[in-house]
Amino acid sequence: MVLLYIIILHDTDIFALRNRMNNSDELRVEIEQRKKDIEELKIALSDLDDPRALEKFAREHHLYKKDDEDLFTISFK
């Protein structure tokens, strides 16, 4: 009877432990993905030391332009 209580009815029953293990596996995968993302961002950040790369980034991601230029954006949404 005590074994049945421990395995099924207790707060830390076998089902809860299995869910926690699955959750921890998912979190480990997410941690590895975040580490890869951080490494990619570090590389991208080091590339921005070059003024030409910085200008390209600003133009592509923030739609910056020079004073004598016109900028047109096209959205396909």
N, CA, C and O atoms as a Tripos MOL2 file, in Angstrom:
@<TRIPOS>MOLECULE
protein
  308   307    77     0     0
PROTEIN
NO_CHARGES

@<TRIPOS>ATOM
      1 N           0.8160   -1.1960    0.0000 N.3       1 MET1
      2 CA          0.0000    0.0000    0.0000 C.3       1 MET1
      3 C           0.8590    1.2600    0.0000 C.2       1 MET1
      4 O           0.5670    2.2150   -0.7200 O.2       1 MET1
      5 N           1.9120    1.2610    0.8030 N.am      2 VAL2
      6 CA          2.8090    2.4210    0.8580 C.3       2 VAL2
      7 C           3.5020    2.6070   -0.4900 C.2       2 VAL2
      8 O           3.6800    3.7370   -0.9450 O.2       2 VAL2
      9 N           3.8900    1.5170   -1.1210 N.am      3 LEU3
     10 CA          4.5450    1.5940   -2.4190 C.3       3 LEU3
     11 C           3.5990    2.1810   -3.4640 C.2       3 LEU3
     12 O           4.0200    3.0000   -4.2820 O.2       3 LEU3
     13 N           2.3580    1.7830   -3.4510 N.am      4 LEU4
     14 CA          1.3600    2.3320   -4.3560 C.3       4 LEU4
     15 C           1.2100    3.8410   -4.1410 C.2       4 LEU4
     16 O           1.1190    4.5980   -5.1070 O.2       4 LEU4
     17 N           1.1840    4.2700   -2.8990 N.am      5 TYR5
     18 CA          1.0840    5.6980   -2.5790 C.3       5 TYR5
     19 C           2.2870    6.4580   -3.1170 C.2       5 TYR5
     20 O           2.1300    7.5390   -3.6860 O.2       5 TYR5
     21 N           3.4750    5.9160   -2.9470 N.am      6 ILE6
     22 CA          4.7010    6.5880   -3.3870 C.3       6 ILE6
     23 C           4.7560    6.6640   -4.9110 C.2       6 ILE6
     24 O           5.1570    7.6870   -5.4660 O.2       6 ILE6
     25 N           4.3600    5.5980   -5.5830 N.am      7 ILE7
     26 CA          4.4720    5.5440   -7.0460 C.3       7 ILE7
     27 C           3.3960    6.3860   -7.7330 C.2       7 ILE7
     28 O           3.6840    7.0350   -8.7390 O.2       7 ILE7
     29 N           2.1840    6.3910   -7.2250 N.am      8 ILE8
     30 CA          1.0760    7.0100   -7.9570 C.3       8 ILE8
     31 C           0.4820    8.2320   -7.2740 C.2       8 ILE8
     32 O           0.2070    9.2190   -7.9560 O.2       8 ILE8
     33 N           0.2770    8.2180   -6.0020 N.am      9 LEU9
     34 CA         -0.5200    9.2440   -5.3440 C.3       9 LEU9
     35 C           0.2790   10.3860   -4.7240 C.2       9 LEU9
     36 O          -0.2950   11.4360   -4.4370 O.2       9 LEU9
     37 N           1.5350   10.2250   -4.5160 N.am     10 HIS10
     38 CA          2.3550   11.2520   -3.8700 C.3      10 HIS10
     39 C           2.6100   12.4120   -4.8350 C.2      10 HIS10
     40 O           2.4770   12.2500   -6.0480 O.2      10 HIS10
     41 N           2.9790   13.5900   -4.2950 N.am     11 ASP11
     42 CA          3.2520   14.7670   -5.1320 C.3      11 ASP11
     43 C           4.3790   14.5170   -6.1180 C.2      11 ASP11
     44 O           4.3510   15.0310   -7.2360 O.2      11 ASP11
     45 N           5.3550   13.7430   -5.7230 N.am     12 THR12
     46 CA          6.4620   13.4180   -6.6200 C.3      12 THR12
     47 C           6.3020   11.9980   -7.1390 C.2      12 THR12
     48 O           7.2020   11.1670   -7.0170 O.2      12 THR12
     49 N           5.1360   11.7400   -7.7190 N.am     13 ASP13
     50 CA          4.8750   10.4090   -8.2570 C.3      13 ASP13
     51 C           5.6460   10.1940   -9.5590 C.2      13 ASP13
     52 O           6.3340   11.0930  -10.0430 O.2      13 ASP13
     53 N           5.5230    9.0330  -10.0950 N.am     14 ILE14
     54 CA          6.2940    8.6510  -11.2770 C.3      14 ILE14
     55 C           5.9170    9.4980  -12.4920 C.2      14 ILE14
     56 O           6.7640    9.7710  -13.3420 O.2      14 ILE14
     57 N           4.6580    9.9140  -12.5780 N.am     15 PHE15
     58 CA          4.2180   10.7270  -13.7110 C.3      15 PHE15
     59 C           4.8110   12.1380  -13.6400 C.2      15 PHE15
     60 O           5.2350   12.6930  -14.6540 O.2      15 PHE15
     61 N           4.8360   12.6930  -12.4670 N.am     16 ALA16
     62 CA          5.4260   14.0260  -12.3000 C.3      16 ALA16
     63 C           6.9210   13.9850  -12.5810 C.2      16 ALA16
     64 O           7.4640   14.9000  -13.1990 O.2      16 ALA16
     65 N           7.5830   12.9340  -12.1310 N.am     17 LEU17
     66 CA          9.0160   12.8100  -12.3990 C.3      17 LEU17
     67 C           9.2890   12.6770  -13.8910 C.2      17 LEU17
     68 O          10.2520   13.2480  -14.4030 O.2      17 LEU17
     69 N           8.4480   11.9290  -14.5820 N.am     18 ARG18
     70 CA          8.6190   11.7810  -16.0300 C.3      18 ARG18
     71 C           8.4070   13.1190  -16.7410 C.2      18 ARG18
     72 O           9.1590   13.4590  -17.6540 O.2      18 ARG18
     73 N           7.4010   13.8690  -16.3320 N.am     19 ASN19
     74 CA          7.1610   15.1860  -16.9250 C.3      19 ASN19
     75 C           8.3380   16.1210  -16.6750 C.2      19 ASN19
     76 O           8.7320   16.8740  -17.5660 O.2      19 ASN19
     77 N           8.8910   16.0780  -15.4920 N.am     20 ARG20
     78 CA         10.0420   16.9220  -15.1720 C.3      20 ARG20
     79 C          11.2590   16.5330  -16.0030 C.2      20 ARG20
     80 O          12.0150   17.3970  -16.4450 O.2      20 ARG20
     81 N          11.4450   15.2420  -16.2130 N.am     21 MET21
     82 CA         12.5690   14.7810  -17.0310 C.3      21 MET21
     83 C          12.4070   15.2420  -18.4770 C.2      21 MET21
     84 O          13.3730   15.6830  -19.1010 O.2      21 MET21
     85 N          11.1900   15.1430  -19.0100 N.am     22 ASN22
     86 CA         10.9360   15.6160  -20.3730 C.3      22 ASN22
     87 C          11.1640   17.1220  -20.4690 C.2      22 ASN22
     88 O          11.7440   17.6140  -21.4360 O.2      22 ASN22
     89 N          10.7000   17.8390  -19.4550 N.am     23 ASN23
     90 CA         10.8800   19.2860  -19.4320 C.3      23 ASN23
     91 C          12.3620   19.6450  -19.3570 C.2      23 ASN23
     92 O          12.8040   20.5800  -20.0250 O.2      23 ASN23
     93 N          13.1200   18.9270  -18.5670 N.am     24 SER24
     94 CA         14.5440   19.2180  -18.4440 C.3      24 SER24
     95 C          15.2690   18.9220  -19.7520 C.2      24 SER24
     96 O          16.2100   19.6320  -20.1060 O.2      24 SER24
     97 N          14.8450   17.8780  -20.4830 N.am     25 ASP25
     98 CA         15.4370   17.5880  -21.7900 C.3      25 ASP25
     99 C          15.1640   18.7200  -22.7730 C.2      25 ASP25
    100 O          16.0550   19.1340  -23.5140 O.2      25 ASP25
    101 N          13.9460   19.2130  -22.7780 N.am     26 GLU26
    102 CA         13.5910   20.3370  -23.6510 C.3      26 GLU26
    103 C          14.4040   21.5780  -23.2930 C.2      26 GLU26
    104 O          14.8660   22.2970  -24.1790 O.2      26 GLU26
    105 N          14.5770   21.8250  -22.0180 N.am     27 LEU27
    106 CA         15.3510   22.9860  -21.5870 C.3      27 LEU27
    107 C          16.8220   22.8510  -21.9710 C.2      27 LEU27
    108 O          17.4620   23.8430  -22.3210 O.2      27 LEU27
    109 N          17.3590   21.6460  -21.9090 N.am     28 ARG28
    110 CA         18.7520   21.4400  -22.3330 C.3      28 ARG28
    111 C          18.9200   21.7470  -23.8160 C.2      28 ARG28
    112 O          19.9040   22.3690  -24.2180 O.2      28 ARG28
    113 N          17.9650   21.3130  -24.6250 N.am     29 VAL29
    114 CA         18.0110   21.6020  -26.0540 C.3      29 VAL29
    115 C          17.9230   23.1060  -26.2910 C.2      29 VAL29
    116 O          18.6460   23.6490  -27.1260 O.2      29 VAL29
    117 N          17.0520   23.7690  -25.5670 N.am     30 GLU30
    118 CA         16.9140   25.2200  -25.7110 C.3      30 GLU30
    119 C          18.1880   25.9450  -25.2810 C.2      30 GLU30
    120 O          18.5760   26.9340  -25.9030 O.2      30 GLU30
    121 N          18.8340   25.4670  -24.2360 N.am     31 ILE31
    122 CA         20.0900   26.0690  -23.7760 C.3      31 ILE31
    123 C          21.1590   25.9510  -24.8550 C.2      31 ILE31
    124 O          21.8840   26.9110  -25.1180 O.2      31 ILE31
    125 N          21.2590   24.7910  -25.4750 N.am     32 GLU32
    126 CA         22.2470   24.5960  -26.5440 C.3      32 GLU32
    127 C          21.9610   25.5180  -27.7210 C.2      32 GLU32
    128 O          22.8860   26.0790  -28.3080 O.2      32 GLU32
    129 N          20.6780   25.6820  -28.0740 N.am     33 GLN33
    130 CA         20.3180   26.5810  -29.1690 C.3      33 GLN33
    131 C          20.6620   28.0240  -28.8130 C.2      33 GLN33
    132 O          21.1570   28.7680  -29.6590 O.2      33 GLN33
    133 N          20.4080   28.4210  -27.5860 N.am     34 ARG34
    134 CA         20.7330   29.7900  -27.1590 C.3      34 ARG34
    135 C          22.2340   30.0270  -27.1960 C.2      34 ARG34
    136 O          22.6790   31.1130  -27.5640 O.2      34 ARG34
    137 N          23.0230   29.0180  -26.8170 N.am     35 LYS35
    138 CA         24.4800   29.1530  -26.8760 C.3      35 LYS35
    139 C          24.9490   29.3610  -28.3050 C.2      35 LYS35
    140 O          25.8390   30.1750  -28.5540 O.2      35 LYS35
    141 N          24.3540   28.6250  -29.2530 N.am     36 LYS36
    142 CA         24.6990   28.8050  -30.6640 C.3      36 LYS36
    143 C          24.3210   30.2060  -31.1260 C.2      36 LYS36
    144 O          25.0870   30.8590  -31.8350 O.2      36 LYS36
    145 N          23.1360   30.6670  -30.7230 N.am     37 ASP37
    146 CA         22.6930   32.0100  -31.0960 C.3      37 ASP37
    147 C          23.6390   33.0750  -30.5440 C.2      37 ASP37
    148 O          23.9480   34.0510  -31.2270 O.2      37 ASP37
    149 N          24.0910   32.8880  -29.3250 N.am     38 ILE38
    150 CA         25.0170   33.8480  -28.7060 C.3      38 ILE38
    151 C          26.3240   33.8940  -29.4790 C.2      38 ILE38
    152 O          26.8700   34.9730  -29.7050 O.2      38 ILE38
    153 N          26.8320   32.7380  -29.8860 N.am     39 GLU39
    154 CA         28.0810   32.7040  -30.6520 C.3      39 GLU39
    155 C          27.9090   33.4130  -31.9930 C.2      39 GLU39
    156 O          28.7970   34.1470  -32.4270 O.2      39 GLU39
    157 N          26.7640   33.1950  -32.6540 N.am     40 GLU40
    158 CA         26.4950   33.8840  -33.9230 C.3      40 GLU40
    159 C          26.4170   35.3910  -33.7230 C.2      40 GLU40
    160 O          26.9190   36.1530  -34.5490 O.2      40 GLU40
    161 N          25.7950   35.8260  -32.6350 N.am     41 LEU41
    162 CA         25.6970   37.2610  -32.3520 C.3      41 LEU41
    163 C          27.0550   37.8700  -32.0440 C.2      41 LEU41
    164 O          27.3230   39.0090  -32.4230 O.2      41 LEU41
    165 N          27.9140   37.1230  -31.3590 N.am     42 LYS42
    166 CA         29.2650   37.6150  -31.0750 C.3      42 LYS42
    167 C          30.0380   37.8200  -32.3680 C.2      42 LYS42
    168 O          30.7600   38.8060  -32.5140 O.2      42 LYS42
    169 N          29.8870   36.8870  -33.3110 N.am     43 ILE43
    170 CA         30.5570   37.0230  -34.6050 C.3      43 ILE43
    171 C          30.0080   38.2300  -35.3480 C.2      43 ILE43
    172 O          30.7750   39.0130  -35.9080 O.2      43 ILE43
    173 N          28.6890   38.3890  -35.3590 N.am     44 ALA44
    174 CA         28.0700   39.5290  -36.0420 C.3      44 ALA44
    175 C          28.4970   40.8400  -35.3980 C.2      44 ALA44
    176 O          28.7190   41.8290  -36.0970 O.2      44 ALA44
    177 N          28.6120   40.8620  -34.0970 N.am     45 LEU45
    178 CA         29.0270   42.0730  -33.3900 C.3      45 LEU45
    179 C          30.4720   42.4300  -33.7100 C.2      45 LEU45
    180 O          30.8020   43.6050  -33.8720 O.2      45 LEU45
    181 N          31.3180   41.4410  -33.7990 N.am     46 SER46
    182 CA         32.7170   41.7260  -34.1250 C.3      46 SER46
    183 C          32.8480   42.2240  -35.5650 C.2      46 SER46
    184 O          33.7590   42.9900  -35.8770 O.2      46 SER46
    185 N          31.9300   41.7870  -36.4460 N.am     47 ASP47
    186 CA         31.9540   42.2720  -37.8310 C.3      47 ASP47
    187 C          31.5670   43.7410  -37.9190 C.2      47 ASP47
    188 O          31.9400   44.4150  -38.8790 O.2      47 ASP47
    189 N          30.8320   44.2480  -36.9470 N.am     48 LEU48
    190 CA         30.3710   45.6360  -36.9990 C.3      48 LEU48
    191 C          31.4690   46.6370  -36.6450 C.2      48 LEU48
    192 O          31.2200   47.8430  -36.6470 O.2      48 LEU48
    193 N          32.6620   46.1690  -36.3450 N.am     49 ASP49
    194 CA         33.7790   47.0930  -36.1220 C.3      49 ASP49
    195 C          34.1750   47.8080  -37.4130 C.2      49 ASP49
    196 O          34.7140   48.9130  -37.3750 O.2      49 ASP49
    197 N          33.9080   47.1790  -38.5420 N.am     50 ASP50
    198 CA         34.1880   47.7800  -39.8420 C.3      50 ASP50
    199 C          33.0960   48.7960  -40.1650 C.2      50 ASP50
    200 O          31.9140   48.4550  -40.1120 O.2      50 ASP50
    201 N          33.4610   50.0360  -40.4990 N.am     51 PRO51
    202 CA         32.4260   51.0600  -40.7780 C.3      51 PRO51
    203 C          31.5010   50.6890  -41.9390 C.2      51 PRO51
    204 O          30.3160   51.0230  -41.9110 O.2      51 PRO51
    205 N          32.0220   50.0070  -42.9500 N.am     52 ARG52
    206 CA         31.1760   49.6260  -44.0870 C.3      52 ARG52
    207 C          30.1480   48.5750  -43.6490 C.2      52 ARG52
    208 O          28.9940   48.6230  -44.0740 O.2      52 ARG52
    209 N          30.5560   47.6460  -42.8170 N.am     53 ALA53
    210 CA         29.6320   46.6270  -42.3300 C.3      53 ALA53
    211 C          28.5880   47.2590  -41.4120 C.2      53 ALA53
    212 O          27.4240   46.8580  -41.4250 O.2      53 ALA53
    213 N          28.9980   48.2390  -40.6220 N.am     54 LEU54
    214 CA         28.0640   48.9420  -39.7510 C.3      54 LEU54
    215 C          27.0250   49.6990  -40.5720 C.2      54 LEU54
    216 O          25.8400   49.6850  -40.2390 O.2      54 LEU54
    217 N          27.4660   50.3610  -41.6460 N.am     55 GLU55
    218 CA         26.5300   51.0750  -42.5170 C.3      55 GLU55
    219 C          25.5620   50.0950  -43.1860 C.2      55 GLU55
    220 O          24.3670   50.3740  -43.2800 O.2      55 GLU55
    221 N          26.0630   48.9690  -43.6440 N.am     56 LYS56
    222 CA         25.2060   47.9650  -44.2710 C.3      56 LYS56
    223 C          24.1570   47.4510  -43.2890 C.2      56 LYS56
    224 O          22.9880   47.2980  -43.6430 O.2      56 LYS56
    225 N          24.5800   47.1890  -42.0680 N.am     57 PHE57
    226 CA         23.6480   46.7270  -41.0380 C.3      57 PHE57
    227 C          22.5640   47.7660  -40.7750 C.2      57 PHE57
    228 O          21.3820   47.4330  -40.6960 O.2      57 PHE57
    229 N          22.9710   49.0190  -40.6410 N.am     58 ALA58
    230 CA         22.0070   50.0870  -40.3660 C.3      58 ALA58
    231 C          21.0150   50.2420  -41.5100 C.2      58 ALA58
    232 O          19.8290   50.4710  -41.2770 O.2      58 ALA58
    233 N          21.4900   50.1210  -42.7330 N.am     59 ARG59
    234 CA         20.6010   50.2560  -43.8840 C.3      59 ARG59
    235 C          19.6240   49.0880  -43.9690 C.2      59 ARG59
    236 O          18.4390   49.2920  -44.2330 O.2      59 ARG59
    237 N          20.1070   47.8720  -43.7490 N.am     60 GLU60
    238 CA         19.2570   46.6940  -43.9080 C.3      60 GLU60
    239 C          18.2670   46.5090  -42.7680 C.2      60 GLU60
    240 O          17.1180   46.1330  -42.9980 O.2      60 GLU60
    241 N          18.7010   46.7660  -41.5520 N.am     61 HIS61
    242 CA         17.8620   46.4410  -40.4060 C.3      61 HIS61
    243 C          17.0960   47.6320  -39.8340 C.2      61 HIS61
    244 O          16.0590   47.4440  -39.1980 O.2      61 HIS61
    245 N          17.5780   48.8300  -40.0450 N.am     62 HIS62
    246 CA         16.9260   50.0000  -39.4630 C.3      62 HIS62
    247 C          16.4820   51.0110  -40.5120 C.2      62 HIS62
    248 O          16.0200   52.1030  -40.1810 O.2      62 HIS62
    249 N          16.6260   50.6350  -41.7800 N.am     63 LEU63
    250 CA         16.1840   51.4630  -42.9090 C.3      63 LEU63
    251 C          16.8100   52.8640  -42.8950 C.2      63 LEU63
    252 O          16.1590   53.8450  -43.2540 O.2      63 LEU63
    253 N          18.0600   52.9440  -42.4840 N.am     64 TYR64
    254 CA         18.7640   54.2270  -42.5310 C.3      64 TYR64
    255 C          19.1140   54.5490  -43.9760 C.2      64 TYR64
    256 O          19.2470   53.6550  -44.8120 O.2      64 TYR64
    257 N          19.2610   55.8400  -44.2560 N.am     65 LYS65
    258 CA         19.6190   56.2770  -45.5990 C.3      65 LYS65
    259 C          20.4790   57.5250  -45.5040 C.2      65 LYS65
    260 O          20.5440   58.1890  -44.4700 O.2      65 LYS65
    261 N          21.1270   57.8170  -46.6030 N.am     66 LYS66
    262 CA         21.9070   59.0480  -46.6710 C.3      66 LYS66
    263 C          20.9700   60.2060  -46.9760 C.2      66 LYS66
    264 O          19.8370   59.9990  -47.4100 O.2      66 LYS66
    265 N          21.4500   61.4420  -46.7460 N.am     67 ASP67
    266 CA         20.6020   62.6220  -46.9380 C.3      67 ASP67
    267 C          20.1500   62.7900  -48.3870 C.2      67 ASP67
    268 O          19.0430   63.2650  -48.6390 O.2      67 ASP67
    269 N          20.9890   62.4060  -49.3310 N.am     68 ASP68
    270 CA         20.6490   62.6300  -50.7410 C.3      68 ASP68
    271 C          19.9890   61.3970  -51.3830 C.2      68 ASP68
    272 O          19.9570   61.3000  -52.6100 O.2      68 ASP68
    273 N          19.4760   60.4820  -50.6070 N.am     69 GLU69
    274 CA         18.8440   59.2800  -51.1280 C.3      69 GLU69
    275 C          17.3540   59.2630  -50.7760 C.2      69 GLU69
    276 O          16.9170   59.8480  -49.7850 O.2      69 GLU69
    277 N          16.6010   58.5730  -51.6230 N.am     70 ASP70
    278 CA         15.1990   58.2890  -51.3350 C.3      70 ASP70
    279 C          15.0890   56.7950  -51.0230 C.2      70 ASP70
    280 O          15.7680   55.9700  -51.6340 O.2      70 ASP70
    281 N          14.2390   56.4700  -50.0810 N.am     71 LEU71
    282 CA         14.0930   55.0830  -49.6560 C.3      71 LEU71
    283 C          12.6580   54.6470  -49.8700 C.2      71 LEU71
    284 O          11.7180   55.3040  -49.4230 O.2      71 LEU71
    285 N          12.5030   53.5100  -50.5710 N.am     72 PHE72
    286 CA         11.1850   52.9310  -50.8000 C.3      72 PHE72
    287 C          11.1700   51.5460  -50.1840 C.2      72 PHE72
    288 O          12.0790   50.7490  -50.4170 O.2      72 PHE72
    289 N          10.1490   51.2550  -49.4060 N.am     73 THR73
    290 CA         10.0010   49.9240  -48.8410 C.3      73 THR73
    291 C           8.7680   49.2680  -49.4230 C.2      73 THR73
    292 O           7.7220   49.8990  -49.5750 O.2      73 THR73
    293 N           8.9030   47.9920  -49.7450 N.am     74 ILE74
    294 CA          7.8070   47.2260  -50.3230 C.3      74 ILE74
    295 C           7.4710   46.0920  -49.3580 C.2      74 ILE74
    296 O           8.3410   45.3170  -48.9640 O.2      74 ILE74
    297 N           6.2190   46.0110  -48.9930 N.am     75 SER75
    298 CA          5.7730   44.9610  -48.0730 C.3      75 SER75
    299 C           4.8530   44.0130  -48.8110 C.2      75 SER75
    300 O           3.9410   44.4460  -49.5160 O.2      75 SER75
    301 N           5.0890   42.7170  -48.6520 N.am     76 PHE76
    302 CA          4.2690   41.7000  -49.3140 C.3      76 PHE76
    303 C           3.3290   41.0220  -48.3320 C.2      76 PHE76
    304 O           2.9290   39.8790  -48.5510 O.2      76 PHE76
    305 N           2.9770   41.6960  -47.2740 N.am     77 LYS77
    306 CA          2.0780   41.1000  -46.2710 C.3      77 LYS77
    307 C           0.6350   41.2950  -46.6390 C.2      77 LYS77
    308 O          -0.2530   40.8560  -45.9070 O.2      77 LYS77
@<TRIPOS>BOND
     1     1     2 1
     2     2     3 1
     3     3     4 2
     4     3     5 am
     5     5     6 1
     6     6     7 1
     7     7     8 2
     8     7     9 am
     9     9    10 1
    10    10    11 1
    11    11    12 2
    12    11    13 am
    13    13    14 1
    14    14    15 1
    15    15    16 2
    16    15    17 am
    17    17    18 1
    18    18    19 1
    19    19    20 2
    20    19    21 am
    21    21    22 1
    22    22    23 1
    23    23    24 2
    24    23    25 am
    25    25    26 1
    26    26    27 1
    27    27    28 2
    28    27    29 am
    29    29    30 1
    30    30    31 1
    31    31    32 2
    32    31    33 am
    33    33    34 1
    34    34    35 1
    35    35    36 2
    36    35    37 am
    37    37    38 1
    38    38    39 1
    39    39    40 2
    40    39    41 am
    41    41    42 1
    42    42    43 1
    43    43    44 2
    44    43    45 am
    45    45    46 1
    46    46    47 1
    47    47    48 2
    48    47    49 am
    49    49    50 1
    50    50    51 1
    51    51    52 2
    52    51    53 am
    53    53    54 1
    54    54    55 1
    55    55    56 2
    56    55    57 am
    57    57    58 1
    58    58    59 1
    59    59    60 2
    60    59    61 am
    61    61    62 1
    62    62    63 1
    63    63    64 2
    64    63    65 am
    65    65    66 1
    66    66    67 1
    67    67    68 2
    68    67    69 am
    69    69    70 1
    70    70    71 1
    71    71    72 2
    72    71    73 am
    73    73    74 1
    74    74    75 1
    75    75    76 2
    76    75    77 am
    77    77    78 1
    78    78    79 1
    79    79    80 2
    80    79    81 am
    81    81    82 1
    82    82    83 1
    83    83    84 2
    84    83    85 am
    85    85    86 1
    86    86    87 1
    87    87    88 2
    88    87    89 am
    89    89    90 1
    90    90    91 1
    91    91    92 2
    92    91    93 am
    93    93    94 1
    94    94    95 1
    95    95    96 2
    96    95    97 am
    97    97    98 1
    98    98    99 1
    99    99   100 2
   100    99   101 am
   101   101   102 1
   102   102   103 1
   103   103   104 2
   104   103   105 am
   105   105   106 1
   106   106   107 1
   107   107   108 2
   108   107   109 am
   109   109   110 1
   110   110   111 1
   111   111   112 2
   112   111   113 am
   113   113   114 1
   114   114   115 1
   115   115   116 2
   116   115   117 am
   117   117   118 1
   118   118   119 1
   119   119   120 2
   120   119   121 am
   121   121   122 1
   122   122   123 1
   123   123   124 2
   124   123   125 am
   125   125   126 1
   126   126   127 1
   127   127   128 2
   128   127   129 am
   129   129   130 1
   130   130   131 1
   131   131   132 2
   132   131   133 am
   133   133   134 1
   134   134   135 1
   135   135   136 2
   136   135   137 am
   137   137   138 1
   138   138   139 1
   139   139   140 2
   140   139   141 am
   141   141   142 1
   142   142   143 1
   143   143   144 2
   144   143   145 am
   145   145   146 1
   146   146   147 1
   147   147   148 2
   148   147   149 am
   149   149   150 1
   150   150   151 1
   151   151   152 2
   152   151   153 am
   153   153   154 1
   154   154   155 1
   155   155   156 2
   156   155   157 am
   157   157   158 1
   158   158   159 1
   159   159   160 2
   160   159   161 am
   161   161   162 1
   162   162   163 1
   163   163   164 2
   164   163   165 am
   165   165   166 1
   166   166   167 1
   167   167   168 2
   168   167   169 am
   169   169   170 1
   170   170   171 1
   171   171   172 2
   172   171   173 am
   173   173   174 1
   174   174   175 1
   175   175   176 2
   176   175   177 am
   177   177   178 1
   178   178   179 1
   179   179   180 2
   180   179   181 am
   181   181   182 1
   182   182   183 1
   183   183   184 2
   184   183   185 am
   185   185   186 1
   186   186   187 1
   187   187   188 2
   188   187   189 am
   189   189   190 1
   190   190   191 1
   191   191   192 2
   192   191   193 am
   193   193   194 1
   194   194   195 1
   195   195   196 2
   196   195   197 am
   197   197   198 1
   198   198   199 1
   199   199   200 2
   200   199   201 am
   201   201   202 1
   202   202   203 1
   203   203   204 2
   204   203   205 am
   205   205   206 1
   206   206   207 1
   207   207   208 2
   208   207   209 am
   209   209   210 1
   210   210   211 1
   211   211   212 2
   212   211   213 am
   213   213   214 1
   214   214   215 1
   215   215   216 2
   216   215   217 am
   217   217   218 1
   218   218   219 1
   219   219   220 2
   220   219   221 am
   221   221   222 1
   222   222   223 1
   223   223   224 2
   224   223   225 am
   225   225   226 1
   226   226   227 1
   227   227   228 2
   228   227   229 am
   229   229   230 1
   230   230   231 1
   231   231   232 2
   232   231   233 am
   233   233   234 1
   234   234   235 1
   235   235   236 2
   236   235   237 am
   237   237   238 1
   238   238   239 1
   239   239   240 2
   240   239   241 am
   241   241   242 1
   242   242   243 1
   243   243   244 2
   244   243   245 am
   245   245   246 1
   246   246   247 1
   247   247   248 2
   248   247   249 am
   249   249   250 1
   250   250   251 1
   251   251   252 2
   252   251   253 am
   253   253   254 1
   254   254   255 1
   255   255   256 2
   256   255   257 am
   257   257   258 1
   258   258   259 1
   259   259   260 2
   260   259   261 am
   261   261   262 1
   262   262   263 1
   263   263   264 2
   264   263   265 am
   265   265   266 1
   266   266   267 1
   267   267   268 2
   268   267   269 am
   269   269   270 1
   270   270   271 1
   271   271   272 2
   272   271   273 am
   273   273   274 1
   274   274   275 1
   275   275   276 2
   276   275   277 am
   277   277   278 1
   278   278   279 1
   279   279   280 2
   280   279   281 am
   281   281   282 1
   282   282   283 1
   283   283   284 2
   284   283   285 am
   285   285   286 1
   286   286   287 1
   287   287   288 2
   288   287   289 am
   289   289   290 1
   290   290   291 1
   291   291   292 2
   292   291   293 am
   293   293   294 1
   294   294   295 1
   295   295   296 2
   296   295   297 am
   297   297   298 1
   298   298   299 1
   299   299   300 2
   300   299   301 am
   301   301   302 1
   302   302   303 1
   303   303   304 2
   304   303   305 am
   305   305   306 1
   306   306   307 1
   307   307   308 2
@<TRIPOS>SUBSTRUCTURE
     1 MET1         2 RESIDUE 1 A MET
     2 VAL2         6 RESIDUE 1 A VAL
     3 LEU3        10 RESIDUE 1 A LEU
     4 LEU4        14 RESIDUE 1 A LEU
     5 TYR5        18 RESIDUE 1 A TYR
     6 ILE6        22 RESIDUE 1 A ILE
     7 ILE7        26 RESIDUE 1 A ILE
     8 ILE8        30 RESIDUE 1 A ILE
     9 LEU9        34 RESIDUE 1 A LEU
    10 HIS10       38 RESIDUE 1 A HIS
    11 ASP11       42 RESIDUE 1 A ASP
    12 THR12       46 RESIDUE 1 A THR
    13 ASP13       50 RESIDUE 1 A ASP
    14 ILE14       54 RESIDUE 1 A ILE
    15 PHE15       58 RESIDUE 1 A PHE
    16 ALA16       62 RESIDUE 1 A ALA
    17 LEU17       66 RESIDUE 1 A LEU
    18 ARG18       70 RESIDUE 1 A ARG
    19 ASN19       74 RESIDUE 1 A ASN
    20 ARG20       78 RESIDUE 1 A ARG
    21 MET21       82 RESIDUE 1 A MET
    22 ASN22       86 RESIDUE 1 A ASN
    23 ASN23       90 RESIDUE 1 A ASN
    24 SER24       94 RESIDUE 1 A SER
    25 ASP25       98 RESIDUE 1 A ASP
    26 GLU26      102 RESIDUE 1 A GLU
    27 LEU27      106 RESIDUE 1 A LEU
    28 ARG28      110 RESIDUE 1 A ARG
    29 VAL29      114 RESIDUE 1 A VAL
    30 GLU30      118 RESIDUE 1 A GLU
    31 ILE31      122 RESIDUE 1 A ILE
    32 GLU32      126 RESIDUE 1 A GLU
    33 GLN33      130 RESIDUE 1 A GLN
    34 ARG34      134 RESIDUE 1 A ARG
    35 LYS35      138 RESIDUE 1 A LYS
    36 LYS36      142 RESIDUE 1 A LYS
    37 ASP37      146 RESIDUE 1 A ASP
    38 ILE38      150 RESIDUE 1 A ILE
    39 GLU39      154 RESIDUE 1 A GLU
    40 GLU40      158 RESIDUE 1 A GLU
    41 LEU41      162 RESIDUE 1 A LEU
    42 LYS42      166 RESIDUE 1 A LYS
    43 ILE43      170 RESIDUE 1 A ILE
    44 ALA44      174 RESIDUE 1 A ALA
    45 LEU45      178 RESIDUE 1 A LEU
    46 SER46      182 RESIDUE 1 A SER
    47 ASP47      186 RESIDUE 1 A ASP
    48 LEU48      190 RESIDUE 1 A LEU
    49 ASP49      194 RESIDUE 1 A ASP
    50 ASP50      198 RESIDUE 1 A ASP
    51 PRO51      202 RESIDUE 1 A PRO
    52 ARG52      206 RESIDUE 1 A ARG
    53 ALA53      210 RESIDUE 1 A ALA
    54 LEU54      214 RESIDUE 1 A LEU
    55 GLU55      218 RESIDUE 1 A GLU
    56 LYS56      222 RESIDUE 1 A LYS
    57 PHE57      226 RESIDUE 1 A PHE
    58 ALA58      230 RESIDUE 1 A ALA
    59 ARG59      234 RESIDUE 1 A ARG
    60 GLU60      238 RESIDUE 1 A GLU
    61 HIS61      242 RESIDUE 1 A HIS
    62 HIS62      246 RESIDUE 1 A HIS
    63 LEU63      250 RESIDUE 1 A LEU
    64 TYR64      254 RESIDUE 1 A TYR
    65 LYS65      258 RESIDUE 1 A LYS
    66 LYS66      262 RESIDUE 1 A LYS
    67 ASP67      266 RESIDUE 1 A ASP
    68 ASP68      270 RESIDUE 1 A ASP
    69 GLU69      274 RESIDUE 1 A GLU
    70 ASP70      278 RESIDUE 1 A ASP
    71 LEU71      282 RESIDUE 1 A LEU
    72 PHE72      286 RESIDUE 1 A PHE
    73 THR73      290 RESIDUE 1 A THR
    74 ILE74      294 RESIDUE 1 A ILE
    75 SER75      298 RESIDUE 1 A SER
    76 PHE76      302 RESIDUE 1 A PHE
    77 LYS77      306 RESIDUE 1 A LYS
